[in-house]
């Protein structure tokens, strides 16, 4: 049932995005990395990062997360054994990008002052207390 690959060698099984999304369940977990479809169901318990990491990516594009972690050559070879096909070319532009991190790396311009207010006030109070203490001794 597979289709011929772009390079003409062997048959490649293409999966629609809807099929991959449907495999995101307790029974089965498929992910997409570089447009290849991986069935990671049997690997969930063995994954060094924990199964929840894979389940979070289940049914969707895990390329960025996979690359951000910096997987070793051994991990990449192991993953290659889990490839079951490729994302259908018509669905490659439909993948939803993962949500942005909730960490705000660059603060808003008007929000810088609260970060300085508490340390400056604390330094002022400590300075006043020190001066009051040293004045009482004289």
PLY file of the C-alpha trace (Angstrom):
ply
format ascii 1.0
element vertex 138
property float x
property float y
property float z
element edge 137
property int vertex1
property int vertex2
end_header
0.00 0.00 0.00
3.06 2.26 0.23
4.00 4.75 -2.46
7.27 4.91 -4.33
9.85 7.16 -2.65
11.16 10.33 -4.26
14.50 8.71 -5.04
12.80 5.77 -6.76
14.24 3.20 -4.35
11.76 1.08 -2.44
8.30 1.90 -1.26
7.65 4.62 1.29
4.50 4.49 3.38
2.98 7.96 3.58
0.73 8.89 6.47
-1.73 11.75 6.54
-1.47 14.20 9.42
-4.96 13.17 10.59
-3.80 9.53 10.86
-0.77 10.52 12.92
-2.83 12.74 15.23
-5.27 9.85 15.74
-2.40 7.69 17.03
-1.86 9.98 20.01
-3.49 7.87 22.69
-2.70 5.71 25.69
-2.38 2.70 23.40
-0.19 4.26 20.74
2.15 7.23 20.28
3.43 8.41 16.92
5.59 11.48 16.41
7.01 13.34 13.41
10.69 14.26 13.17
11.99 15.80 9.94
8.83 14.64 8.13
9.44 11.00 9.12
6.81 9.21 11.17
8.03 7.31 14.23
6.03 4.80 16.26
7.54 5.31 19.73
4.88 3.33 21.60
7.17 0.47 22.64
9.98 2.90 23.52
7.96 5.07 25.93
9.11 3.32 29.12
12.74 3.13 27.97
13.08 6.79 26.92
15.79 8.37 29.12
13.88 11.67 29.23
10.74 9.95 30.48
7.67 8.83 28.62
5.78 12.07 29.28
8.20 13.92 27.00
7.27 11.68 24.10
3.56 11.71 24.96
3.57 15.53 24.91
4.86 15.42 21.34
2.54 12.58 20.33
0.58 13.07 17.14
2.61 16.09 16.11
5.87 17.62 15.02
8.67 16.80 17.47
11.52 17.97 15.23
12.42 21.10 17.19
12.23 19.35 20.57
14.31 16.43 19.29
17.02 18.72 17.92
17.02 21.06 20.95
17.93 18.17 23.25
20.97 17.28 21.16
20.45 13.53 20.85
23.57 11.40 20.42
24.45 9.40 17.32
23.38 6.24 19.16
20.00 7.77 19.97
19.53 8.78 16.33
20.39 5.27 15.17
17.96 3.80 17.68
15.26 6.20 16.49
15.83 5.20 12.88
14.60 1.72 13.81
11.24 3.22 14.82
10.49 4.90 11.47
7.27 3.56 10.00
6.90 6.00 7.11
6.79 9.65 6.16
4.35 12.49 6.49
2.39 12.88 3.26
3.87 15.74 1.19
0.47 17.46 1.01
0.34 17.69 4.83
3.85 19.00 5.47
2.74 22.63 5.41
-0.20 21.92 7.73
1.81 20.98 10.79
1.19 23.25 13.74
4.38 24.66 15.18
4.88 23.82 18.85
3.69 26.45 21.30
6.24 29.05 22.31
7.85 28.57 25.67
6.18 30.42 28.51
9.54 31.76 29.62
9.89 35.43 28.75
13.55 35.78 27.84
13.39 39.42 26.82
11.50 41.57 29.28
9.20 44.35 28.22
10.91 47.77 28.31
8.66 49.18 31.03
9.04 46.11 33.29
12.73 46.55 34.18
12.26 48.78 37.20
10.54 46.29 39.57
13.59 44.05 39.31
15.78 46.90 40.64
13.34 48.43 43.11
13.56 45.78 45.85
17.39 45.49 45.88
17.77 49.31 45.91
15.27 49.67 48.76
16.95 46.88 50.71
20.36 48.54 50.25
18.95 51.89 51.40
17.41 50.35 54.53
20.61 48.48 55.40
22.63 51.69 54.92
20.28 53.67 57.19
20.37 50.97 59.87
24.18 50.85 59.71
24.45 54.62 60.07
21.99 54.63 62.98
23.90 51.82 64.71
27.29 53.46 64.29
25.90 56.87 65.38
24.63 55.38 68.66
28.10 54.01 69.51
29.78 57.43 69.23
0 1
1 2
2 3
3 4
4 5
5 6
6 7
7 8
8 9
9 10
10 11
11 12
12 13
13 14
14 15
15 16
16 17
17 18
18 19
19 20
20 21
21 22
22 23
23 24
24 25
25 26
26 27
27 28
28 29
29 30
30 31
31 32
32 33
33 34
34 35
35 36
36 37
37 38
38 39
39 40
40 41
41 42
42 43
43 44
44 45
45 46
46 47
47 48
48 49
49 50
50 51
51 52
52 53
53 54
54 55
55 56
56 57
57 58
58 59
59 60
60 61
61 62
62 63
63 64
64 65
65 66
66 67
67 68
68 69
69 70
70 71
71 72
72 73
73 74
74 75
75 76
76 77
77 78
78 79
79 80
80 81
81 82
82 83
83 84
84 85
85 86
86 87
87 88
88 89
89 90
90 91
91 92
92 93
93 94
94 95
95 96
96 97
97 98
98 99
99 100
100 101
101 102
102 103
103 104
104 105
105 106
106 107
107 108
108 109
109 110
110 111
111 112
112 113
113 114
114 115
115 116
116 117
117 118
118 119
119 120
120 121
121 122
122 123
123 124
124 125
125 126
126 127
127 128
128 129
129 130
130 131
131 132
132 133
133 134
134 135
135 136
136 137
